[in-house]
Amino acid sequence: MTRWYVVYTHQGAEKLAEGHLQRQGFTTYLPLCRKITRHARRVANVTAPLFPRYLFVAIDVAAQRWRAINGTFGVNHIVSMGERPQALPDGVVDEIKAREADEGLVDIAPEVPFE
């Protein structure tokens, strides 16, 4: 049975890890959002991972060689409980996908200061 699992990546290597996992035949999901960055008086809207250093991968633990994920470029490790990967509760990834806008970006509410 295929379930969604969480992969912890190296700093800034979410897309690299996603590409290498897809080349190995894994189904992945990297939710993205729009983020405002400020540097040296410049403000820019960039596309960034919704959960920095994390991405989701769909695996059938009984049928697929999931241990290969830990040796993939850009991947630090698959989130596990003991020796086996820990599956996400059903519907978590579907709920995130349901919040995507037309461009495939997840809409997040802007931070509202206390009034």
C-alpha positions as CSV (number, residue, x, y, z in Angstrom):
1,M,0.0,0.0,0.0
2,T,1.4,3.4,-1.1
3,R,1.6,6.0,1.6
4,W,3.2,9.4,1.9
5,Y,6.5,9.8,3.9
6,V,8.7,12.8,4.7
7,V,12.2,13.2,3.5
8,Y,14.6,15.6,5.3
9,T,17.0,17.2,2.7
10,H,20.2,19.1,2.9
11,Q,20.1,22.9,3.2
12,G,18.6,24.4,0.0
13,A,18.7,21.0,-1.9
14,E,14.9,20.3,-1.9
15,K,14.7,20.5,-5.7
16,L,17.9,18.6,-6.3
17,A,16.7,15.8,-4.0
18,E,13.3,15.8,-5.7
19,G,14.8,15.4,-9.2
20,H,17.1,12.6,-8.1
21,L,14.2,10.8,-6.4
22,Q,12.0,11.1,-9.5
23,R,14.8,9.7,-11.6
24,Q,14.8,6.7,-9.3
25,G,11.1,6.2,-10.0
26,F,9.7,7.6,-6.8
27,T,6.6,9.9,-6.8
28,T,7.4,13.1,-4.9
29,Y,5.6,16.3,-3.9
30,L,7.4,19.5,-3.0
31,P,4.8,22.2,-2.0
32,L,5.9,25.7,-3.0
33,C,4.8,29.1,-1.8
34,R,5.5,32.7,-2.7
35,K,7.9,34.5,-0.3
36,I,9.2,38.0,-0.1
37,T,13.0,38.4,0.4
38,R,14.9,41.5,1.3
39,H,18.6,41.9,0.7
40,A,20.7,45.0,0.3
41,R,17.6,47.3,-0.1
42,R,16.2,45.0,-2.8
43,V,12.8,43.3,-2.3
44,A,11.9,40.4,-4.5
45,N,9.1,37.8,-4.7
46,V,10.5,34.4,-5.0
47,T,9.2,30.9,-5.1
48,A,10.3,28.8,-2.1
49,P,9.5,25.5,-0.5
50,L,6.6,25.7,1.9
51,F,8.5,23.5,4.4
52,P,12.2,24.3,4.0
53,R,14.4,21.2,3.9
54,Y,11.4,18.8,3.6
55,L,9.6,17.1,0.8
56,F,7.1,14.3,0.5
57,V,7.6,10.9,-1.2
58,A,5.0,8.2,-1.9
59,I,6.3,4.8,-1.1
60,D,5.0,1.2,-0.8
61,V,7.4,0.1,2.0
62,A,6.7,-3.6,1.3
63,A,7.4,-3.5,-2.4
64,Q,9.8,-0.6,-3.1
65,R,13.5,-0.2,-2.2
66,W,12.9,2.7,0.2
67,R,16.4,2.5,1.8
68,A,17.9,3.9,-1.5
69,I,16.3,7.2,-0.5
70,N,18.8,7.8,2.3
71,G,21.7,7.6,-0.3
72,T,20.1,10.0,-2.8
73,F,21.9,13.2,-3.6
74,G,20.4,16.1,-1.7
75,V,18.7,13.8,0.9
76,N,19.8,13.7,4.5
77,H,17.4,11.0,5.6
78,I,13.9,9.8,5.4
79,V,12.0,10.6,8.7
80,S,11.8,7.3,10.6
81,M,10.6,5.8,13.8
82,G,13.3,3.3,14.7
83,E,14.3,1.2,11.6
84,R,11.2,1.9,9.5
85,P,10.0,5.1,7.9
86,Q,7.1,6.8,9.6
87,A,4.1,7.4,7.3
88,L,2.1,10.6,7.4
89,P,-1.6,10.4,8.5
90,D,-3.9,9.9,5.5
91,G,-5.1,13.1,3.9
92,V,-2.2,15.4,4.9
93,V,-0.7,15.7,1.4
94,D,-4.2,15.9,-0.2
95,E,-5.1,18.8,2.1
96,I,-1.9,20.7,1.2
97,K,-2.6,20.1,-2.5
98,A,-6.2,21.3,-2.1
99,R,-4.8,24.7,-0.9
100,E,-2.7,25.2,-4.1
101,A,-3.7,28.2,-6.3
102,D,-3.7,28.2,-10.1
103,E,0.1,28.5,-10.4
104,G,0.7,25.4,-8.2
105,L,1.7,27.6,-5.2
106,V,0.2,27.1,-1.8
107,D,-1.6,30.2,-0.5
108,I,-0.6,31.1,3.0
109,A,-2.2,33.9,5.0
110,P,0.0,36.9,5.6
111,E,1.3,37.5,9.1
112,V,-1.0,39.8,11.0
113,P,0.6,41.6,14.0
114,F,-1.3,41.7,17.2
115,E,-3.8,44.5,17.3
